[in-house]
Amino acid sequence: MLVLLAIVAGVSCGGGPEGPEDESELAAARELMVATQIEARGVRAPRVLAAMRRVPRHRFVPEPLREAAYDDTPLPIGLGQTISQPYIVAVMTEALAPEPSDVVLEVGTGSGYQAAVLAQLVKRVYTIELLAPLAERARVVLAGEGITNVEVEVGDGWKGLPAHAPYDGILVTAAPDAVPQALLDQLAIGGRLIVPVGEDEQELRLITRTEHGFETRTLFEVRFVPLVREVE
Ligand code: SAH
C-alpha cells in the first residue's frame, strides 16, 4: 500500500514542487525514520520521539536533497557544513534531558533542524552560528515553520552566549578539541552540557553541573565538523 502510494505520488507529481502527495510521502518516510533508525536503536524518551516525528526535516535540508532528508545519514548543507544524522540528533536531545521550562543554548545552528527539535521540548532556545549565511537561512526556515521560541545569533560559540546565561542545557553540534570554559561557566546548577570533544577521534560527553562542580560521563564515539576557534 505504501509502495503503491509512493508510485502514484511519483507519477502524479513528476518530481515537481512539493505537493500534498509529496507531503504524505515525506511524512511516511519520517515515521519510518523514527521507527527504524531511532526507536530501534534505543531512544526511548516519548517527548523526544514525538518531536522527531513532528519536525519536517526535509524543509531544513537543501532543496535538491529533500528526497534524502529521512535517510540514515548526515547531509551537506553548504559552506562545508552538515546536518547531523537523524539518530545523532535524537540521541543527543535525549541525553540533554530537556524539560518544558528549560532555557537551552545550541552551539552550531547549521540548518536549524536541531534547534527546531529542541524548540518542541523546552521553553526557549538560543542558537549561535559562526557563518552568517547559514544563520540567515535557518532563521527563514524556522519562521516558515511557525517556530517562535528560537533565537538565532551570529557569533563564535567558543565563547557561548553570555547575554542569556545561565542555561539549563547546552548542546554543541561541532567538535572543539577541548571543552570551552565559557560553556561550563554558562551552565546553571543542575544544567547539562552535551559536547563532542576531540579532533580525528571524538567522544560525546555529558557534563552535569552540580553544587560542588562538574560530573562528566563519556557516552560514545562520534564524528562532527570541527568547532572553529577564531584567532584572537
Ligand atoms: N546543528 C546543526 C548542524 C551543525 S553543523 C543542524 O541541526 O543542522 C556545525 C555547525 O557549527 C556549522 O554550521 C558550523 O558553521 C558551526 N560552527 C563551527 N564553529 C563554530 C563556532 N565557533 N561558533 C558557532 N558555530 C560554529
Residues whose N, C-alpha, C, O or C-beta is under 5 A from the ligand:
A	BS01	SAH	Q81 T82 I83 S84 V107 G108 T109 G110 S111 G112 Y113 Q114 I128 E129 L130 L131 L134 G155 D156 G157 W158 T173 A174 P226 L227 V228 R229
